[in-house]
């Protein structure tokens, strides 16, 4: 693998690189060359998120842990913004390269970067002026609200721009086959965060400011990662792809619409998951902060399987998009099948481990007996959804790679934020609050059935 990467680096041009990876390498090697670096970066990203919760959990302060959980939806929304312009731009760029339209690929890069930057500024301003009210609305209480406001100030108001740009640039760099370089930038931010966490939480700031220290570490580490990506772009400006002028063609609006159409499902999956989590937090808050802290820890544990799935789908997207645009249908579906098999196998393994070792996994992050009890029960239900949404994610990615808008949007809405919320409300009317978590696997099954039906129709139309 390393030898192939070295050959690609010395090949000299993006055209040679994309041709080698997207056209010539055997499908398993091509998929692995794109997917493995992305999976590694996603896993390390999860580890540093887990580190935040673990370090704060050492304080034995349930309010502080609950504050981190409370902030997760609004922090994760930045990933949704990155997906909107990063995944959308990734799909458009890869398809443009597949049809030899390098000028369009260059313009798409510029539009995606500037759109992400503007949106990051708007979101930071919104959280600065209305952050406390938003956090109270989604389940904050007097015990955790001050911790949560401090965390969002540093991670979103101060650190929102570098966080969003870093993730967006990773997607766009990957579109031309630079998966290893894109992943290195994400890994750099994650590793620095893990180094800065104990420094800010335990050394530089006085005791009681662990949540603020974790937030400051996150903001600063993402700033360094953003500098890495700008360095990569400046170094490769000669390729002609990484331009920053969006007005090289009059069709700026049309290209932006295409980017948003392809990226909207990725944004919706994050935004609607945030909405769903807010409903879940609000309903579980009636049981106390221990239940909210428990579901927050469960989400952290679930992130490992989610991260691998995201690594697979993000890595395969440019491959599928390029093959689709260039008419290589057989190679495209071979890529999809191989990626799906790898991802599903890992997801099943994660579910089995979660079912067997649920108490031990929760106990890693906190020793409070009540929180462990809640977390164990929640984890054993939520993990059932992992092998189901894995296949849904693959199908959504295929539609995104094809440049389709309706199908992936519908599936992303079914995945989170619609049916599951209705199920939560229905279950709460007839059962105790802890049973509402069953809404997750039920809604995922419905989403997968719909996805299989839609992809079946698409394949059938392609054969006609």
N, C-alpha and C positions, 0 to 999 in steps of 0.2 A: 504493500500500500504506500509506504513512504517513498519507495523508488518511483512509483507511478506519479506521485505528487511532485517529486523533484523534476521528472521529465516534463511534466506540465508547466512547471514554473519556468523552465528554460526554453519552452516552445516559442515564447516571444510575443504572442498575440492572443487576444481574447478569442479570435476566430479559431485558432488552432486548439486552444484549451477547450472551448465548448464542443468542437468537433470530436476531440478525443473522448471526452466524458459522455456527451449526449448522443453520439452516433457510433463510436467505434468500440468502446470497452464492452465486454460481455455484461448483460443486464445485472447479475449479482454484484460484480465489481463496480459497475457504474453507480448502482444504488448505494452500496456501502461507502463509496468514496464521497458521496453527498450526505448520506444519513448519519454515519458514525460520528463525524465531528460535531454535527448538530445535536445528536443524542448526548454526547459527552458534555457539551456546553449546557444543555438543558438540565442534566443531572447535577452538574456543579452549581447551576443557578438555584436548583431546589435545595441543595445542601446549604448554601449560604442563607436561604430563607429559613431553613430549619435551625440554623445556627442562631438567628435572631430570637426565635421562640425558645430555644434551649437555654441561651444565656439569660434571657429575661425570666424563664422558668426557675432558674437557680435562686432567684430572689424569694421564692415561695409566695409571691404576691399575685394572687388570682386576678386582681384588678388590672395589673400591668399586662398579664398574659391575655386577659379579655380585651384590653385596648388594642393589642397587636392584631387579634382576631377581628375586632371591630373595623380596623383600618384596612383589612385585606381587600374588601370590595372596591373601595375608592382608589387604593394603590394599584390594584390589578387592572382598573380601567385604563391606566396608562399603557398596559400591554395591548388592550383593545385598540387604542389610538395607533400604536405602532403597527398592529396587524392591518388596520384600515389602509394605511399608506405603504407599509412594508410588504405585506403579502400581495396587496393589489398591484403595487409596482413590480414585484417579483414576477407575477404571472404575465403582466403586459410586456415586461422586458424580455423574458424568456421566449415568449411567442414572437416578439419582434425579431429577436436574434434567429429564431428558427426559420423565419421567412426572409432573412437577409436585410431587414430594415433597421440598420444600426442607428440612423438618425432618430428614429422614433424611440428606440431604446434609451438613447442619451437624453432626449427630452423628458421621457418618463421618469428617469432618475432624478432630474432636477425638480420636476413638479412634485414628486413624492417627498423629497427632502424639505422643500419650502412649505408644503402643506402640513407636514408633521411638525415643523418648527412653529408655525403660526398656531396650530391647534394646541400645542404644548403650552404656549404663552397664555392662551385663553383659559385653559383648564387650571393653570397655576393661579391666575387672577381670581377665578371663580372660587377656588378653595381658600384663598387668602381672605376674601370678603364673606364667604358663607360657609366655610368649613365646619365651624362648631355646630351650626344649625343642621347641616347635612348629617353630621355624625350623631347628633341627638335623634334625628329622624329615623336613622337606620338601626337604632337600638342602644345608643350610648346612654349612660346614667351618671349620676354624680360621682360614683366610685371610679369610673375609668375615663371620663370625658377629657380631663386635663392631660392625661397621658396620650390619648388619641390625638388631640389637637396638636400637641408638640410633635408627635410622630409625622403627621401629615404636613406640618409646616416645613420640616426639613426634607422629607422625601418627595413632596409634590410641589409646594410653593418654591422652594429653593432648588430642589433636585429634579423637578419634573422635566425640564428641557433636556438635560443630558441623558436622563433615563429613556425618554421617548425616542430621541435621536439615535442613541446607541442601538436600540432594538430595531428601529427602522432601517438604519444603515446595514445592519447584519443581514436582513432580508434582501436588500438591494444588491449587496456585494455577492451574496450566494446565487443570485439570478444568473450570473455569468460563469458559474462553476467554481467560484472561490469559497467553497464550503468550509475548508480548513481555516482560512483567514477570517471568515465571518465568525466562526466558532471561537477562535482565539480571542477576538475582541470581547465576546461575551464572557469567556472564561476569565479573562484578565479582570473584568469588573467584579466577578464573583469571588475570585481569590483575594483580591484587595479588600473586599468587604469582610471576608472572614478574618483577615489580618487586622483590619481597623476596628472590628466589633469589640474585642476585649480591650483594645487600647482606649477607645472612647468611653466604653461602658464602665470599665473598672479602674482606669488610671487617670485619664485627663479630666473626667467629670466627677463631681462629688457623689457619694452614695445617695440613691434615690432618683438618679437621673439616667437609669439604665435604658429606658425606652428612648429618651432623647439621644443618648449615645449611639444606640443602634441605628436610629434614623440618620444621624450625621454621617456615620460610617457608610451607609447606603448611598447617600447623595454624593459624597466625595469619591467613592469608588466608581460610580457611574460616570462622573466627570472625567476621570482618567481613561475609562474605556472609550468615551466619546472622542477624546484626543487621539487615541490609537486609530480609530476609524478615519478621522480627518487626515492623519498622517498617511494612511493607506491610500486614500483618495488622491491626495496631492502627488504621491509617488507614482500613481498609475494614471494621471491625467492625460498622458500621451496616447493612451489607448483610444481616447475619444468618447468612451462610454460615460465616464464620471464627470460630466459637465454640470455646471450649476446655473446655467441660463435657461429658464423654462420657456423663453420666447423665441426659440430657434425656428418654430413653426407656428403658423396662425391657429392651428387646431389645439390650442392649449385647453380650452374648455372641454372639447371632445375627449382628449386624452385623460383629463382629470376625472371625467365621468366614468371612463373605462376603468381607471384605477379604483375609484370608489366602488363601482359595481363588483369588481373582483375581490376587493378587500372588505366589503361590508359584512359578508358572512363571518369573517374572522373577528371583526369588531363586535358584531351582534352576539357571538358565542361568549365573548368576555363580558360585554355590558349586561346581557341578559342573565348570565351566571351571577354577576354582581347583584342584580335585582333579586334573583332567586335566593342568594345567600342572605341578603338583607331580610327577606321574608322569614327565612329559617332562623336567623339570629333573633328577630323580633318575637317569633313564636316561642323559641326556646328560652328567651329572657325571662319568661314567667316562672321558669324553674330555678332561676338564679344565675349568677356569674359563672358558677362551676359548669353549668351546661353549655354556656356560650364559649367558655374556654375549652371545653371538651370538643365541641364541633370545630373550633379553630385548629386544634391539634390534629383532628382527623383530616381536615383539609390539607394540612401540611404533609401528613403521611400519604394521602392520596395523590399528592403532587408528583411523587416519583413515577408512578405508572402514567400519569397525565403527561409528564415531561418527556418520557420515552415516546409516547404516541405523538406528541407535538414535534419531537425531533425527527421521527420517521416522516410525518406528513410534510413538514417544512422542507426537509431534505429532498423528498421526492417531487415536490411541486414543480420546480424548474425543469426537471427531467421530463415529467409528464407533459408540461406545457410546450416544451421544445419539440418533443416527438409528435404531439398532436398538431402543432402548427406546420411542421415539416412533412406531415403525411405518413409518419412511421407508426401505423396503428398497432401492428404486432408487437413492436418493441414497447410501445406505450402500455399495453395491457399486461405484458410480461412484467414490466416495472411495477405496476399496480399490484399484481398478484403476489410478487415476491415481497414487496414492502408490507402488504397486509398480513401475510403469513408470519413474518418476523414479529410484527407489532402485536398480533393476537396471541401468539405463544407467550410473550412476556407478560401480557395482561392477565392471562389465566394463572400464571405463576404468582403474580402479585395478589390476586384474589385468594388463592389457596393460603398463602402465607398470612394474609390479613385475617382470614377466618380462624386460623389456628393460633396465631400469636398476638391477637388484638390487645390484651391487657399489657403484655410486655412492650409492645410498640408505643402505646400511650404513655406508659410509665417512664419511657426515655425522656420525655419532655416535662413531666411534672409528677410530684409524689403525693399530691393531694388525693385522698381516697375517693372523695365524691366525684372529682373531675375524672379520675381514672374510670370509675363506674360508668359515667355518662359516655365518655370517649369510646370505651370498649363496645357498648351497645350500638353506638352510632357507626363506628367503623365496620362492624360486621354486616351492616345493612348497605352502607354506601359502597363498599368494595364489590358488591354484586353487580354494580352497574359498569365496572371497568371493562370487562370483555365485550360488553354491548356497545358502549360508546366508541370503542376502538375502531370498529368497522364503520361506524357512522362517520367518524373523522376522516377515514380514508376516502370514503365516497364523496364527502363534502370537498375534499382537496382535489379530487378528479374533476368535479364540476368547476371549481375555481380555476384549475389549470386550463380548462376548455374555454374560459372566459364567459361562462354562463352566470346569470344573476339570480333568477328566480329559484332554481332548485337548491343551491347551497343556502340561500337566505331562508327558505322554508324549513330546511333541515336544522339550521342553526337556531331558529325560533322554537322548533319542537324540542331541541336538545335541552334548552334551559329557558326559564323566564316566562313560559306560557302554561303548557300543560302541567308542569310540575307544581306551579303555584296553585292552579285550580285543584290539583290533587291534595296539596297541603291543606287547603281550606276545607275540602270535603272530609279528609281524614280527621282533622281536628274536631269537626262537629260530632263525630261518632266515636272517637277513640281518645286516649290521653295524648299529651303533647309530644312525647317521645316517638310515637308511631308516625308522625308526619314525615320522618326521614325516608319512609318507604315510597314516597312520591318520586324520589330520584330514580331507582331502578325501573319503576313502572313507566315513567315518561321516556326513559332511554330505550326501552323495548319498542314503544310506539314509534319513536324517531328512527330506529333501525329498520323496522318493517317498511316505513315510508321510504327510507333511503334505498333499500333493496328494490322496491317497486320502481322508483324513479330511474335508477341506474339500469334496470332491466329494460325499461322503455327506451332509454338512450341507446343501449347496445342494439336493440332490435331495429331502431330507426337507422342506425349506422350500417346495418346489413342490407337494408332495402335499396 
